[in-house]
Amino acid sequence: MGRIIAIANQKGGVGKTTTAVNLACGLAQNGQRVLLVDLDPQGNATMGAGVEKRTALPTAYQVLLGEADISAARLHSEKGGFDVVPANRELAGGEVEMVELDKREFRLKAELVRVAEAYDFILIDCAPTLNLLTVNALAAAHAVLIPMQCEYYALEGLTDLVATIKKVKQKLNPNIEIEGLLRVMYDPRSTLAQQVAAELKNHFGDKVFNTVIPRNIRLAEAPSHGLPGVVYDRASKGAQAYLELTRELLDRYGIAVGAG
């Protein structure tokens, strides 16, 4: 069964989608079978994978409401080399409609079980909020990857997210764990960034990825071309950092780089 990793942080603008798309592509380039589930109504992961969100049907919305099988919603990102369950603004209303449904927190998990054997990794790009969609992701996931900036307010947000993960572990998903904390948009010249990075290491130890993602304009440009950054400009510092993150993650599972 594929390893299901939710990429989550309720703070916006911390590189969740950039991480989801580039990690999915990096894993695919290393021979892994990857499914990326876009669970953000903004649909940015869908667009970043080169899929047109306005015309993609069915989407995660239909899947969560039981109107479509997840197998029918999968599209292949030719540019990224992985499969995508797309999302668009329609998903924003899905949370309200899900409230009345049976086992509402487990809608995504029930669907992923259908396809889990076909993948080595399933990545879920969560919205920047701790809503029912994110709870569905956490209830389905084996682990959570948390991208975060090394700034003061990010630490407060991290405390809230860790508390939520603990509640999910107690009530919905006893097997969930923190995959790791990923320092993104990192500026080594900032004293505050260095202090926060050190504090994360002291508190979370080896749960903090050694890889650090720098601020990089090429990563920011890539989505407008419908490409993952590791494809758009593989030689850029940002792309190289995500490729290093891929290698670090594979190493954690004893998977040789470049092996299926």
N, C-alpha and C positions, 0 to 999 in steps of 0.2 A: 504494500500500500504506500502511496506517495506521502512524503512528508508535507504536512499542511502548515504553512507559516503565514500568520496574519501580520501585515505591516501596518502598525497603528501608532497614532499619537493624536490626542484631541486638539493639539495646537496646530493651527494651519501654517502653511508655508515652511515646513521643516524638511521637505524633500521626500515625503512618503512615496508619491507617485514616481518621481525620478528614480528612487531606489527600487521600487517594484519593477518598473520596466527594464531598467539596466541589469538588475540581478536576474530577471527572467531570461533576458537575452544572453547574459554571461553564462548562465547555467546551460542554456541550449547550445551555445558554442562549445561547451565542454561535454557534449554528447548526452545531456540529460533531457528527459521528456518532461516538458514544463507546461502547466496550465496557469494562466494569470486570470484571476477573477476580479473584475472591476466592480467594487461595491461602493463607489462614490458617484452620486448623481451628476457631478460635474463631468464625468466621463473622460477625464484627462488621460488616464492609463490607456483607455481605448484608442484615443487619438495618438498617443505616443507610440502605440504599437502599429500605427499605420492603418487603423480601421476607422471608417467614417461613422461616427456615433449617431448621426441624424438618420441614417438609412439602415443601420444594423437592426435586424429583427430575427428571432426574438432576442431579448436582452435579459440581464439579471432580474429585472422587474418581473417579467413573465415567469421566470424560473422560481423565484421566491413565492409567488402567488399560486404556483401549481398549474399555471396555464401552458407551460412548455417544459419539456424534459431538458436537463442541462446538456445532454448530448446534442440536441438540436440547436442549442444556443452557441455552441463553440464555433469560433472562426479561427483560421490559421493566419498568423502574422508572417507573411512571406519575408518581410524585412528583418523580423526579429527571430524567426525560427521557432516560435512557441505558439500555443493555442491561447485564445482569449475568450472569456465570457464578457461581452461588452455591456456598457451601461450608458445611460443618458439621463436627462432631466426627469423623465418619467419615474425613475427610481425614487425621487424625492417623495412622491405620494405613496410609494409602496409601504413605507414604515407605518403610516396611518392605517392602511388597509390590512396590514399584517396583524395589528393589535387584536382583531377579532378572530384570527385563525387559530386552529388547534396547534399546540406545540410551536408557538410562534418563534421561540428562541432557537429552534433546531431546524428551521426550514432549509437553511443552506447546508447544514451537516447532512441531512437526509439526501440531498441532491449530490453532494460530493462523493458520498459512498458509492454512487452508481458508476463513477468514472475514476475513482482513486487508483485502481489497479493499472490504469493506462498511463500513469504519470509517476515520475520519480519525485517531482516537487510540484506542489500547488501553492501559489502565492496569492494572497488576498489583499488588494489595495483598499484600505478602509477610508471612510470619510473623516474629516477633521472634527469629529464629535463623538461623544460616547452615547450613541443612540441605539435603537433596536437593530439597525443594520450592523453596527460594530459588534454588538452583543452576539449576533448570529455568527459573525466571523470568529469571535473568541470562543464561542461554544463549539465551533467546528475544528478549530486549529489545534495542532500539537504544540505549537509554540508561537511566541510573539516577537517580532523584530521591531525595535523602537528606534527610529531615526530621530535625532535631536540636535539642536544647536547648543553650543557651549556658552550659554548665557544665563543670567540669574533667573529670569522668569521660566526658563525651560525646566529648571529643577523643581519648581512648584508644580508645573504640569505633570512632570514625571511622577511625583508623589501621588497625584490623583489617579494616574493611569495604573500604577502598581497596585493601588488600593482596589481599583476596579477588577484587575486581573485576579487578585486574591478572592474577591467576592465570586467571580465566575468559577474559580477553582473550587470553592466551597459548595456552590449551589448548582452549577451547570456542567462543568468540565473538569473533573478531578485530575486529569492528566496534563493540563496545560502548564507550560513553563515559559520563562523568558529565554528566547533564543539568544538575544544579545542586544546591547545598546550600540547604535552606530552614530558616531560623531560626524555630522554633516555641515557643509558650508563653513568649514573650519578655517580660521585665519590665525596662523601661528604667531603673528605679530601682536595679537591681542593678549594682554596680560590676563584679562578676565577669562578669555577662552582657555588659556593655559591652566588657570586656577580651577575652573569648572571641570575641565578634562581630568585633572588630578583628583578632584573630589569624587568624580564618577568612578575612577579606578579604585580609589580607596574603599568606596562603599560597595561596589558591585564586582570588583575583582575581575576574574576572567570572563565574566558576562559582557564586559566591554570589548568590542571587536578591536583588534590591534589596528586594523585598517581605518584610516581617517579620510573622509571625503572633503576635498578643498572646495572653496568657492571657484566656480569655473564657468565662464561665459558660454563655452561650447556645449556644456550640458543644458544650459538654459535655452540655447538656440535649437537644439535637436527636435523637440516636440513640434515646432512649427513646420518641420519638414516631414513629420510623420515617421520619425526614426528614433530608435534608442540612441543615447549618446555614444554607446560603445560601437555603434555602426556609423553614426554620423561623422565622428572624428575619433577613431580608435587611439590615435597617438596623443590626444589631449590629456592633460593631467587628471581631469575628472573621469574620463573613460578608463584610464589606467588604474585609477583608484577603485572603480567598481569591478574591474577585472580582478584586482587583488582581493577585494571582498569576496568575490565568487570563489577564488582559490582557497581563501580562509574558511569559508563555509563548507566547501567540499572536504577540506582537510579534517574538519570536525567530525565528519561522518566516515572518514577513512576512504573517501572516493578519490581515486587518482585523477588529477587534472587531465582533461582530454579523453577520459574514459567514459563509456556509457554505463 
